[in-house]
Amino acid sequence: MRRDPKESREHEDLINMMAQYFTNQGFRNIKADVPGMKTPDTIVGTKSNHVPDLTANKNNMRIILEAETSSSIFDDHTASQWSLFSDIAQKIGGEFHIVIPKGDRSAAERRAANLGFRIDMIWTPK
């Protein structure tokens, strides 16, 4: 999905916010798809491959996180990502999280419910 410059910055800010949060919580091997950090590994699916926006590990817990902007929640590419990341997280005993702008929680919850995807945590900025 192509984002305008404002949304691209918002997307990057959401990822950086979560990288900082997981660092503060003692997670390690944090990879994030933002400048200055190591990019997460590509997750291979049966239909498509996707790179998550952030991955992190703590003890035996693995987090796969995807950041969305208001305009990307209902995008077909987002549905493909959420499907793969939700499925893989369940298979590895991890968790699939999303981070979205404040005010978009109900839209993300509706989208996930309509698609039948499990999202373990939905984060929003304070």
N, CA and C of each residue as an Amber inpcrd file, in Angstrom:
protein
   378
   0.8420000  -1.1810000   0.0000000   0.0000000   0.0000000   0.0000000
   0.8870000   1.2450000   0.0000000   0.5100000   2.1920000  -0.8140000
   1.2340000   3.4680000  -0.8810000   0.6010000   4.4440000   0.0910000
   1.4320000   5.0010000   0.9720000   0.9550000   5.9880000   1.9300000
   1.4690000   7.3560000   1.5240000   0.6790000   8.3890000   1.8250000
   1.1730000   9.7420000   1.5890000   2.2450000  10.0370000   2.6350000
   3.0380000  11.1020000   2.4650000   4.1470000  11.3770000   3.3910000
   3.7110000  11.4920000   4.8560000   2.5630000  12.1000000   5.1180000
   2.0760000  12.2340000   6.5040000   1.7870000  10.8590000   7.1030000
   1.1080000  10.0040000   6.3410000   0.8070000   8.6640000   6.8290000
   2.0700000   7.8170000   6.9620000   3.0230000   7.9970000   6.0680000
   4.2850000   7.2600000   6.1650000   4.9980000   7.5970000   7.4630000
   4.9950000   8.8700000   7.8230000   5.6260000   9.3040000   9.0790000
   4.8690000   8.7440000  10.2840000   3.5490000   8.7790000  10.2130000
   2.7260000   8.2320000  11.3010000   2.9940000   6.7380000  11.4610000
   3.0790000   6.0210000  10.3480000   3.3560000   4.5930000  10.3620000
   4.7100000   4.3210000  11.0250000   5.7110000   5.0650000  10.6170000
   7.0570000   4.9140000  11.1950000   7.0550000   5.2600000  12.6820000
   6.3400000   6.3110000  13.0710000   6.2630000   6.6950000  14.4850000
   5.6160000   5.5920000  15.3330000   4.5800000   4.9560000  14.7970000
   3.9270000   3.8590000  15.5230000   4.8960000   2.7020000  15.7340000
   5.6540000   2.3670000  14.7060000   6.6300000   1.2680000  14.8240000
   7.7100000   1.6310000  15.8370000   8.2410000   2.8430000  15.7520000
   9.2700000   3.2670000  16.7110000   8.7470000   3.2670000  18.1440000
   7.5000000   3.7040000  18.3310000   6.8860000   3.6960000  19.6650000
   6.8570000   2.2700000  20.2260000   6.4830000   1.3050000  19.3870000
   6.3970000  -0.0730000  19.8590000   7.7800000  -0.6850000  20.0730000
   8.7490000  -0.3360000  19.2410000  10.1160000  -0.8290000  19.4500000
  10.6340000  -0.3510000  20.8010000  10.3780000   0.9070000  21.1320000
  10.7950000   1.4500000  22.4230000  10.0670000   0.7530000  23.5720000
   8.7770000   0.5360000  23.4060000   7.9860000  -0.1410000  24.4460000
   8.5470000  -1.5430000  24.7200000   8.7450000  -2.3230000  23.6670000
   9.2340000  -3.6920000  23.8670000  10.6530000  -3.6980000  24.4290000
  11.4790000  -2.7500000  24.0390000  12.8120000  -2.6280000  24.6280000
  12.6990000  -2.3910000  26.1270000  11.8280000  -1.4650000  26.5170000
  11.6260000  -1.1510000  27.9380000  11.0570000  -2.3230000  28.7260000
  10.3560000  -3.2150000  28.0510000   9.7730000  -4.3920000  28.7090000
  10.7370000  -5.5760000  28.7510000  11.9590000  -5.3820000  28.2740000
  12.9670000  -6.4380000  28.3450000  12.9730000  -7.4020000  27.1710000
  12.2540000  -7.0810000  26.1040000  12.3000000  -7.9300000  24.9170000
  13.6480000  -7.7630000  24.2430000  14.0690000  -8.7860000  23.5440000
  15.3510000  -8.7800000  22.8480000  15.1360000  -9.1250000  21.3820000
  16.2050000  -9.0510000  20.6270000  16.1690000  -9.3720000  19.2100000
  15.0240000  -8.6250000  18.5250000  14.8900000  -7.3610000  18.8840000
  13.8360000  -6.5320000  18.2920000  14.2890000  -6.1030000  16.9000000
  13.4490000  -6.4300000  15.9350000  13.6960000  -6.0290000  14.5560000
  12.4950000  -5.2130000  14.1080000  12.7680000  -4.1200000  13.4210000
  11.6790000  -3.2460000  12.9800000  11.9880000  -2.7030000  11.5900000
  10.9510000  -2.5810000  10.8000000  11.1000000  -2.1190000   9.4210000
  11.0780000  -0.5860000   9.3810000  12.0880000  -0.0030000  10.0390000
  12.2720000   1.4570000  10.0750000  13.7700000   1.7450000   9.9410000
  14.1110000   2.9330000   9.4690000  15.5310000   3.2780000   9.3530000
  16.2610000   3.1480000  10.6930000  17.4600000   2.5930000  10.6370000
  18.2940000   2.4640000  11.8280000  18.1260000   1.1630000  12.5860000
  17.1880000   0.3330000  12.1700000  16.9870000  -0.9590000  12.8400000
  17.0960000  -2.0840000  11.8160000  17.4130000  -3.2630000  12.3070000
  17.4730000  -4.4340000  11.4430000  16.0490000  -4.8150000  11.0380000
  15.8590000  -5.0920000   9.7550000  14.5450000  -5.4470000   9.2230000
  14.1590000  -6.8640000   9.6570000  12.8870000  -7.0540000  10.0630000
  12.4310000  -8.4110000  10.4110000  12.5620000  -9.3650000   9.2320000
  12.6720000 -10.6320000   9.5580000  12.7470000 -11.6670000   8.5310000
  11.4150000 -11.7690000   7.7940000  11.4840000 -12.1090000   6.5200000
  10.2820000 -12.3570000   5.7300000   9.6000000 -13.6170000   6.2480000
   8.2950000 -13.5360000   6.4080000   7.5120000 -14.7060000   6.7910000
   6.8990000 -15.2620000   5.5150000   7.1760000 -16.5300000   5.2760000
   6.7530000 -17.1870000   4.0390000   5.3820000 -17.8200000   4.2600000
   4.4680000 -17.4950000   3.3680000   3.1240000 -18.0540000   3.4260000
   2.8300000 -18.8930000   2.2060000   1.6680000 -19.5370000   2.1930000
   1.2960000 -20.3660000   1.0520000   0.8270000 -19.5110000  -0.1220000
   0.2250000 -18.3430000   0.1710000  -0.2580000 -17.4620000  -0.8940000
   0.6820000 -16.2940000  -1.1470000   1.2200000 -15.6950000  -0.0910000
   2.1440000 -14.5600000  -0.2150000   3.1230000 -14.5650000   0.9340000
   4.2130000 -13.8670000   0.7150000   5.2210000 -13.6550000   1.7450000
   5.1290000 -12.2020000   2.1860000   5.3420000 -11.9620000   3.4900000
   5.2830000 -10.5970000   4.0090000   6.3650000 -10.3770000   5.0580000
   6.8300000  -9.1460000   5.1410000   7.7570000  -8.7300000   6.1910000
   6.9400000  -7.9760000   7.2330000   6.9120000  -8.4560000   8.4870000
   6.1810000  -7.7100000   9.5070000   6.8720000  -6.3840000   9.8150000
   6.1290000  -5.4720000  10.4110000   6.7260000  -4.1900000  10.7790000
   7.6590000  -4.3190000  11.9740000   7.4140000  -5.3020000  12.8480000
   8.2650000  -5.4690000  14.0240000   8.1430000  -6.9010000  14.5220000
   9.2570000  -7.4460000  14.9810000   9.2540000  -8.7140000  15.7090000
  10.1080000  -8.5260000  16.9570000   9.7520000  -9.2620000  18.0100000
  10.4920000  -9.1620000  19.2700000  10.3440000 -10.4800000  20.0290000
  11.3500000 -10.7960000  20.8450000  11.3470000 -12.0330000  21.6280000
  11.6500000 -11.7320000  23.0870000  10.9910000 -12.4780000  23.9600000
  11.2990000 -12.4280000  25.3860000  11.0200000 -13.8200000  25.9340000
  12.0630000 -14.4260000  26.5020000  11.9690000 -15.8130000  26.9460000
  11.4860000 -16.6470000  25.7630000  10.3660000 -17.3280000  25.8740000
   9.8590000 -18.1270000  24.7650000   8.7180000 -17.4410000  24.0180000
   8.5000000 -16.1580000  24.2860000   7.4140000 -15.4210000  23.6450000
   7.9320000 -14.6670000  22.4270000   7.2460000 -14.8410000  21.3070000
   7.5970000 -14.1000000  20.0900000   6.4090000 -13.2340000  19.7000000
   6.6850000 -11.9710000  19.4880000   5.6660000 -11.0190000  19.0620000
   5.8710000 -10.7190000  17.5830000   4.7950000 -10.7550000  16.8260000
   4.7720000 -10.2890000  15.4410000   3.8080000  -9.1110000  15.4330000
   4.2910000  -7.9450000  15.0240000   3.4740000  -6.7410000  15.0920000
   3.3840000  -6.0680000  13.7350000   2.2070000  -5.5780000  13.4330000
   1.9740000  -4.8300000  12.2070000   1.3700000  -3.4830000  12.5780000
   1.9000000  -2.4130000  12.0210000   1.3750000  -1.0600000  12.2330000
   0.4710000  -0.6980000  11.0620000  -0.6430000  -0.0750000  11.3750000
  -1.5720000   0.3670000  10.3400000  -1.9030000   1.8330000  10.5360000
  -2.1870000   2.4990000   9.4450000  -2.7220000   3.8540000   9.5080000
  -4.2090000   3.7590000   9.2120000  -4.9220000   4.8410000   9.4290000
  -6.3800000   4.8280000   9.2370000  -6.7770000   4.3070000   7.8650000
  -6.0280000   4.6730000   6.8480000  -6.3960000   4.2810000   5.4790000
  -5.9940000   2.8500000   5.1340000  -5.1310000   2.2190000   5.9170000
  -4.6770000   0.8720000   5.5440000  -5.4530000  -0.2510000   6.2290000
  -6.2690000   0.0650000   7.2250000  -6.9760000  -0.9840000   7.9750000
  -7.8330000  -1.8510000   7.0590000  -8.4980000  -1.2530000   6.0830000
  -9.4150000  -1.9970000   5.2230000  -8.8150000  -2.3590000   3.8600000
  -7.4930000  -2.2430000   3.7260000  -6.8020000  -2.5610000   2.4900000
  -6.6790000  -4.0780000   2.3140000  -6.7390000  -4.5610000   1.0690000
  -6.5880000  -5.9940000   0.7930000  -5.2110000  -6.5050000   1.2070000
  -4.1700000  -5.6920000   1.0170000  -2.8160000  -6.0790000   1.4280000
  -2.7740000  -6.3120000   2.9430000  -3.4600000  -5.4690000   3.6930000
  -3.5260000  -5.6220000   5.1480000  -4.1770000  -6.9570000   5.5140000
  -5.2570000  -7.3060000   4.8370000  -5.9230000  -8.5800000   5.1140000
  -4.9700000  -9.7540000   4.8800000  -4.1840000  -9.6930000   3.8210000
  -3.2180000 -10.7440000   3.5330000  -2.1580000 -10.8390000   4.6310000
  -1.6530000  -9.6810000   5.0640000  -0.6630000  -9.6640000   6.1410000
  -1.2460000 -10.2220000   7.4410000  -2.4050000  -9.7190000   7.8270000
  -3.0150000 -10.1510000   9.0880000  -3.2760000 -11.6560000   9.0850000
  -3.7170000 -12.1790000   7.9580000  -3.9780000 -13.6120000   7.8500000
  -2.6990000 -14.4120000   8.1080000  -1.6340000 -14.0410000   7.4150000
  -0.3650000 -14.7540000   7.5650000   0.2000000 -14.5970000   8.9720000
   0.2630000 -13.3760000   9.4780000   0.8890000 -13.1360000  10.7780000
   0.0850000 -13.7650000  11.9240000  -1.2360000 -13.7120000  11.8370000
  -2.0790000 -14.3310000  12.8580000  -1.8750000 -15.8400000  12.8660000
  -1.8580000 -16.4430000  11.6930000  -1.6800000 -17.8860000  11.5600000
  -0.3090000 -18.3270000  12.0750000   0.7350000 -17.6320000  11.6590000
   2.0900000 -17.9980000  12.0800000   2.2520000 -17.8210000  13.5890000
   1.7350000 -16.7230000  14.1310000   1.8460000 -16.4930000  15.5790000
   1.2220000 -17.6560000  16.3480000   0.0600000 -18.1080000  15.9190000
  -0.5870000 -19.2390000  16.5970000   0.2430000 -20.5060000  16.4650000
   0.8060000 -20.7310000  15.2940000   1.5900000 -21.9550000  15.0670000
   2.8570000 -22.0000000  15.9000000   3.4610000 -20.8430000  16.1670000
   4.7230000 -20.8270000  16.9200000   4.5050000 -20.5370000  18.4050000
   3.2530000 -20.4210000  18.8180000   2.9620000 -20.1180000  20.2220000
   3.2700000 -18.6760000  20.5740000   3.2610000 -17.8160000  19.5830000
   3.5310000 -16.3950000  19.8060000   2.2460000 -15.5860000  19.8180000
   2.4030000 -14.2950000  19.6410000   1.2580000 -13.3990000  19.6260000
   1.3490000 -12.4700000  18.4270000   0.1820000 -12.1750000  17.8540000
   0.0770000 -11.2130000  16.7730000  -0.5370000  -9.9380000  17.3330000
   0.1840000  -8.8360000  17.1880000  -0.2620000  -7.5350000  17.6800000
  -0.3640000  -6.5670000  16.5100000  -1.2480000  -5.5810000  16.6600000
  -1.2580000  -4.4570000  15.7320000  -1.2050000  -3.1710000  16.5410000
  -0.6830000  -2.1420000  15.9220000  -0.6890000  -0.8060000  16.5150000
  -1.3270000   0.1120000  15.4810000  -2.2570000   0.9340000  15.9650000
  -3.0330000   1.7950000  15.0780000  -3.1560000   3.1810000  15.6950000
  -3.4810000   4.1760000  14.9040000  -3.6640000   5.5160000  15.4610000
  -4.8280000   5.5510000  16.4570000  -4.7380000   6.4500000  17.3950000
  -5.8000000   6.6410000  18.3740000  -7.1070000   6.9140000  17.6280000
  -8.1800000   6.2890000  18.0540000  -9.4720000   6.4860000  17.4300000
  -9.8400000   5.4380000  16.4000000  -8.9080000   4.5410000  16.0590000
  -9.1750000   3.5310000  15.0350000  -9.3670000   2.1220000  15.5960000
  -9.4190000   1.9850000  16.9130000  -9.5300000   0.6610000  17.5250000
 -10.7730000  -0.0960000  17.0470000 -11.9270000   0.5450000  17.0710000
 -13.1570000  -0.1680000  16.7030000 -13.1160000  -0.6030000  15.2370000
 -12.5400000   0.2130000  14.3750000 -12.4170000  -0.1600000  12.9590000
 -11.5300000  -1.3960000  12.8160000 -10.4250000  -1.4320000  13.5350000
  -9.5150000  -2.5830000  13.4630000 -10.1670000  -3.8320000  14.0490000
 -10.8890000  -3.6720000  15.1510000 -11.5810000  -4.8140000  15.7520000
 -12.6430000  -5.3670000  14.8010000 -13.3940000  -4.4780000  14.1650000
 -14.4150000  -4.8910000  13.1940000 -13.7840000  -5.6350000  12.0240000
 -12.7030000  -5.0790000  11.5100000 -12.0180000  -5.6900000  10.3620000
 -11.5250000  -7.0940000  10.7070000 -10.8790000  -7.2370000  11.8480000
 -10.3610000  -8.5450000  12.2690000 -11.5130000  -9.5360000  12.4650000
 -12.6010000  -9.0880000  13.0850000 -13.7510000  -9.9710000  13.3160000
 -14.3860000 -10.3970000  11.9920000 -14.5360000  -9.4530000  11.0750000
 -15.1330000  -9.7720000   9.7700000 -14.2860000 -10.7650000   8.9920000
 -12.9810000 -10.6680000   9.1490000 -12.0720000 -11.5690000   8.4270000
 -11.8140000 -12.8630000   9.1970000 -12.1710000 -12.8880000  10.4800000
 -11.9620000 -14.0780000  11.2960000 -10.5320000 -14.2690000  11.7570000
  -9.7880000 -13.1760000  11.8960000  -8.3910000 -13.2600000  12.3230000
  -8.2730000 -12.9810000  13.8140000  -7.3580000 -13.6940000  14.4260000
  -7.0870000 -13.4820000  15.8440000  -5.9860000 -12.4410000  15.9840000
  -6.2910000 -11.3850000  16.7140000  -5.2910000 -10.3670000  17.0700000
  -5.1960000 -10.3920000  18.5830000  -4.0080000 -10.6800000  19.0910000
  -3.8350000 -10.8280000  20.5340000  -3.8330000  -9.4950000  21.2730000
  -3.3760000  -8.4340000  20.6120000  -3.3270000  -7.1260000  21.2680000
  -3.4250000  -6.0440000  20.2160000  -4.2480000  -5.0430000  20.5120000
  -4.3370000  -3.8610000  19.6660000  -3.8250000  -2.6920000  20.5000000
  -2.7650000  -2.0700000  20.0250000  -2.1330000  -0.9410000  20.7060000
  -2.5400000   0.3630000  20.0320000  -2.6610000   1.4010000  20.8200000
  -2.8500000   2.7500000  20.2940000  -2.0080000   3.7160000  21.1230000
  -1.5580000   4.8070000  20.5350000  -0.8210000   5.7940000  21.3240000
  -1.7310000   6.4070000  22.3780000  -1.1130000   6.9010000  23.4420000
  -1.9020000   7.5570000  24.5000000  -2.3740000   8.9060000  24.0420000
